[in-house]
Amino acid sequence: MSRMGAILLPRWRGRIMKIVFLGATKFSEAILLHLISDHIKIEAVFAIPEAFYISYSNKRVKNFNYADLRPIAEKYNIQFYEVDGLPGKRIEDYYSTIKEIEPDLILVMGWYYLIPKRIRELAKYGAWGIHASLLPKYAGGAPLVWAIINGEKETGVTLFQLGDGVDDGDIIEQKSFLIEFEDTIKEVYEKAIEASKGILLMALNQIERFRPKPQIKSEIKIYPQRKPEDGEIDLKKTALEIYNFVRAQSSPYPGAFIKTVDGKRLVIEKARVEDPV
């Protein structure tokens, strides 16, 4: 039986909820399309361009996992706005726009900026995000990449309420999944998308009943964002460590590499460990 239909639409006080969506990645694209296919009404989409400004760089950085959300917004007649970190085009600069929408919920799915409290408070239920780890583990940047690099055999996704810090908000729901030995970042990323779809729709349809669980702040470990130059392989590492390093950064990411005598990067897209233990 189809899960689509009016009776499944998230409602508040007898009316369909108003949702504002923030995203910038292939994860964002998959979640947005999934919500639309389930007849979830999106009032506005805020997106980040493929090259944008962020605090740790004095020039634009490239989003290697970028997805253009504008065509989706145009196809479904959804308001579309762009955020790139410059004055006038930061999310806080759209305060009046979001206030006018009077959203019940702000969904932040694949985003690179903190959402100010002033913006979060515009929505009845605040702002929700999905982080690709089992928080409080692997908070911060590139959680799936770090999990594979560290040889984790399991990870997951966490739906949580955004707070003032980095991935430190109250937890609404979590779902775990395995990282198989042969999985690359592509396979693990796809698992995270599928897990996220399920817990998000479940929470939306039970929004009046959920009871978020606070995180223990002392247990939160924040990992840094990764840049293309961080992919250089340390040949002093073990075979297994290098294998994990390679598969964590393969396509669609820039890739792990070694520098050759002619000054070029030799990207290692795939590796195999002889007689792995």
C-alpha positions as CSV (number, residue, x, y, z in Angstrom):
1,M,0.0,0.0,0.0
2,S,1.3,3.5,-0.9
3,R,2.5,5.7,2.0
4,M,1.5,8.7,0.0
5,G,-1.8,10.6,0.7
6,A,-3.2,13.4,2.7
7,I,-3.7,11.5,5.9
8,L,0.1,11.0,6.2
9,L,1.0,14.6,5.7
10,P,2.5,16.2,8.8
11,R,-0.1,18.4,10.4
12,W,-0.2,20.9,13.2
13,R,-3.6,22.0,14.7
14,G,-5.4,20.5,11.7
15,R,-3.4,22.1,8.9
16,I,-0.5,20.9,6.7
17,M,2.8,22.0,8.1
18,K,4.9,24.7,6.5
19,I,8.5,23.5,6.0
20,V,11.6,25.5,5.0
21,F,14.4,23.3,3.5
22,L,18.1,24.1,3.6
23,G,20.5,22.0,1.6
24,A,23.5,21.9,-0.8
25,T,24.6,18.3,-1.4
26,K,23.5,15.1,-3.2
27,F,22.2,14.0,0.2
28,S,20.0,17.2,0.3
29,E,18.8,16.4,-3.2
30,A,17.8,12.9,-2.3
31,I,16.0,13.9,0.9
32,L,14.2,16.8,-0.8
33,L,12.9,14.7,-3.6
34,H,11.9,12.0,-1.1
35,L,9.8,14.5,0.9
36,I,8.2,15.9,-2.3
37,S,7.3,12.4,-3.5
38,D,5.6,11.8,-0.1
39,H,3.6,14.9,-0.6
40,I,5.4,16.8,2.1
41,K,4.8,20.5,1.4
42,I,8.0,22.6,1.1
43,E,7.5,26.3,1.3
44,A,11.0,27.4,0.4
45,V,14.4,26.0,-0.5
46,F,17.7,27.7,0.6
47,A,20.8,26.4,-1.2
48,I,24.6,27.0,-1.3
49,P,26.4,27.3,-4.6
50,E,29.0,24.8,-5.7
51,A,31.8,27.3,-4.8
52,F,31.2,29.3,-1.6
53,Y,32.9,31.1,1.3
54,I,33.4,29.5,4.6
55,S,35.2,30.5,7.8
56,Y,38.3,28.3,7.4
57,S,39.2,29.7,4.0
58,N,39.9,33.2,2.6
59,K,38.8,32.1,-0.8
60,R,35.8,30.1,-2.2
61,V,35.9,26.4,-1.5
62,K,34.4,23.8,-3.8
63,N,31.6,21.4,-2.7
64,F,32.6,18.1,-4.3
65,N,29.3,16.6,-3.3
66,Y,27.3,19.4,-4.7
67,A,23.7,19.1,-6.0
68,D,21.9,22.0,-7.7
69,L,18.5,22.3,-6.0
70,R,17.2,25.2,-8.1
71,P,15.7,23.0,-10.9
72,I,13.8,21.0,-8.3
73,A,12.4,24.2,-6.7
74,E,11.4,25.6,-10.1
75,K,9.7,22.3,-11.1
76,Y,7.6,22.2,-8.0
77,N,7.0,26.0,-7.7
78,I,8.9,26.3,-4.5
79,Q,10.5,29.6,-3.5
80,F,14.3,29.4,-4.0
81,Y,17.1,31.5,-2.3
82,E,20.9,31.2,-2.4
83,V,23.3,31.5,0.5
84,D,27.0,31.8,0.0
85,G,28.5,33.3,3.1
86,L,28.9,36.9,1.8
87,P,27.2,39.8,3.5
88,G,23.6,40.1,2.2
89,K,23.5,36.4,1.2
90,R,24.0,34.7,4.6
91,I,21.1,32.7,6.1
92,E,20.6,35.4,8.8
93,D,20.1,38.0,6.1
94,Y,16.9,36.1,5.1
95,Y,15.3,36.6,8.5
96,S,12.4,38.6,7.2
97,T,11.8,36.2,4.3
98,I,11.6,33.2,6.6
99,K,9.5,35.1,9.2
100,E,7.0,35.9,6.5
101,I,6.6,32.2,5.6
102,E,5.8,31.4,9.3
103,P,7.3,27.9,9.1
104,D,6.5,25.2,11.5
105,L,9.8,23.5,10.9
106,I,13.2,24.3,9.3
107,L,14.9,21.2,7.9
108,V,18.7,21.5,7.5
109,M,19.9,18.6,5.3
110,G,23.4,18.8,4.0
111,W,24.5,22.3,5.0
112,Y,27.8,24.1,5.8
113,Y,26.8,27.0,8.1
114,L,25.6,27.2,11.6
115,I,22.0,28.3,11.9
116,P,21.6,31.3,14.3
117,K,19.2,30.9,17.2
118,R,17.2,33.9,15.8
119,I,16.5,32.0,12.6
120,R,15.8,28.7,14.4
121,E,13.2,30.4,16.7
122,L,11.1,31.4,13.7
123,A,9.8,27.9,13.4
124,K,7.3,26.3,15.8
125,Y,9.5,23.2,16.1
126,G,12.8,24.9,15.5
127,A,15.4,23.5,13.1
128,W,16.1,19.8,12.6
129,G,19.3,18.4,11.0
130,I,20.5,14.9,10.1
131,H,24.2,14.2,10.9
132,A,25.8,11.1,9.3
133,S,27.0,9.5,12.5
134,L,25.6,8.1,15.7
135,L,26.0,11.3,17.8
136,P,27.8,12.2,20.0
137,K,30.3,10.2,18.0
138,Y,31.9,11.9,14.9
139,A,30.4,15.3,15.3
140,G,31.7,18.0,13.0
141,G,33.0,17.6,9.4
142,A,33.0,14.6,7.0
143,P,31.7,12.1,9.6
144,L,31.5,9.2,7.1
145,V,34.9,9.8,5.7
146,W,36.4,9.9,9.2
147,A,34.5,6.7,10.2
148,I,36.0,4.8,7.3
149,I,39.5,6.2,7.8
150,N,39.3,5.0,11.4
151,G,38.2,1.5,10.3
152,E,34.8,1.6,11.9
153,K,32.6,-1.3,11.2
154,E,29.3,0.4,12.0
155,T,28.0,4.0,11.9
156,G,24.6,5.5,11.3
157,V,22.6,8.7,11.1
158,T,21.1,11.0,13.8
159,L,18.1,13.2,13.4
160,F,18.5,16.0,16.0
161,Q,17.4,19.5,16.9
162,L,19.9,22.1,16.0
163,G,21.5,24.0,18.9
164,D,24.0,26.8,19.3
165,G,27.1,24.5,18.9
166,V,28.3,22.0,16.3
167,D,26.0,19.0,16.2
168,D,25.3,19.3,19.9
169,G,21.5,19.5,19.8
170,D,19.0,17.1,21.4
171,I,18.6,13.7,19.6
172,I,15.2,12.9,18.1
173,E,16.0,9.5,16.4
174,Q,19.0,7.4,15.3
175,K,19.5,4.5,12.9
176,S,22.7,2.4,12.6
177,F,24.0,0.5,9.6
178,L,27.1,-1.6,8.9
179,I,30.3,-0.5,7.0
180,E,31.4,-3.5,5.1
181,F,35.1,-4.1,4.5
182,E,34.7,-3.5,0.7
183,D,32.5,-0.4,1.1
184,T,33.8,2.8,-0.4
185,I,32.5,6.2,0.6
186,K,29.9,6.0,-2.2
187,E,28.3,2.9,-0.7
188,V,28.3,4.2,2.8
189,Y,26.9,7.5,1.7
190,E,24.0,5.7,0.0
191,K,23.3,3.8,3.1
192,A,23.2,7.0,5.1
193,I,20.7,8.5,2.6
194,E,18.3,5.5,2.9
195,A,18.5,5.5,6.7
196,S,17.8,9.2,6.8
197,K,14.7,8.9,4.6
198,G,13.1,6.5,7.0
199,I,13.7,8.2,10.3
200,L,12.8,11.7,8.9
201,L,9.4,10.7,7.6
202,M,8.7,8.7,10.8
203,A,9.5,11.7,13.0
204,L,7.5,14.2,10.8
205,N,4.4,12.0,11.1
206,Q,4.8,11.8,14.9
207,I,6.0,15.3,15.4
208,E,3.6,16.0,18.3
209,R,4.8,13.0,20.2
210,F,8.6,12.9,20.0
211,R,10.7,13.5,23.1
212,P,14.2,14.6,22.2
213,K,17.1,13.3,24.3
214,P,19.8,15.7,25.3
215,Q,23.4,14.8,24.4
216,I,26.1,14.6,27.0
217,K,28.3,17.5,25.9
218,S,31.4,16.0,27.4
219,E,31.1,13.0,25.1
220,I,30.9,15.1,21.9
221,K,34.1,14.9,19.8
222,I,34.2,17.3,16.9
223,Y,36.1,16.2,13.8
224,P,37.5,18.9,11.4
225,Q,36.3,19.4,7.8
226,R,38.5,17.8,5.2
227,K,40.2,19.6,2.2
228,P,41.5,18.0,-1.0
229,E,45.1,18.4,0.2
230,D,44.3,16.2,3.3
231,G,44.1,13.2,1.0
232,E,47.9,12.8,0.7
233,I,48.8,9.2,1.6
234,D,51.3,8.6,4.4
235,L,53.3,5.6,3.3
236,K,54.4,5.0,6.8
237,K,50.9,3.8,7.6
238,T,50.0,0.1,7.6
239,A,48.4,-1.5,4.5
240,L,45.0,-1.7,6.2
241,E,45.2,2.0,7.3
242,I,46.1,3.1,3.7
243,Y,43.3,0.8,2.3
244,N,40.8,2.6,4.6
245,F,42.2,6.0,3.7
246,V,41.8,5.3,0.0
247,R,38.2,4.0,0.1
248,A,37.1,6.8,2.4
249,Q,38.0,9.4,-0.2
250,S,37.3,7.8,-3.5
251,S,34.7,9.0,-6.0
252,P,32.7,11.4,-5.7
253,Y,35.4,12.9,-3.5
254,P,38.8,14.2,-4.8
255,G,40.6,11.0,-3.8
256,A,43.6,9.8,-1.8
257,F,46.9,10.5,-3.6
258,I,50.7,10.3,-3.6
259,K,53.0,13.0,-4.9
260,T,55.3,11.9,-7.7
261,V,58.8,13.2,-8.7
262,D,57.3,15.4,-11.4
263,G,55.2,17.3,-8.9
264,K,51.9,15.7,-9.8
265,R,49.3,13.9,-7.7
266,L,48.7,10.3,-8.5
267,V,45.2,9.6,-7.3
268,I,44.6,6.1,-5.9
269,E,40.9,5.4,-6.6
270,K,40.9,1.8,-5.5
271,A,43.2,-0.4,-3.4
272,R,43.4,-4.0,-2.2
273,V,45.1,-5.5,0.8
274,E,47.0,-8.7,0.2
275,D,45.9,-11.4,2.7
276,P,43.9,-9.0,5.0
277,V,43.6,-10.2,8.6
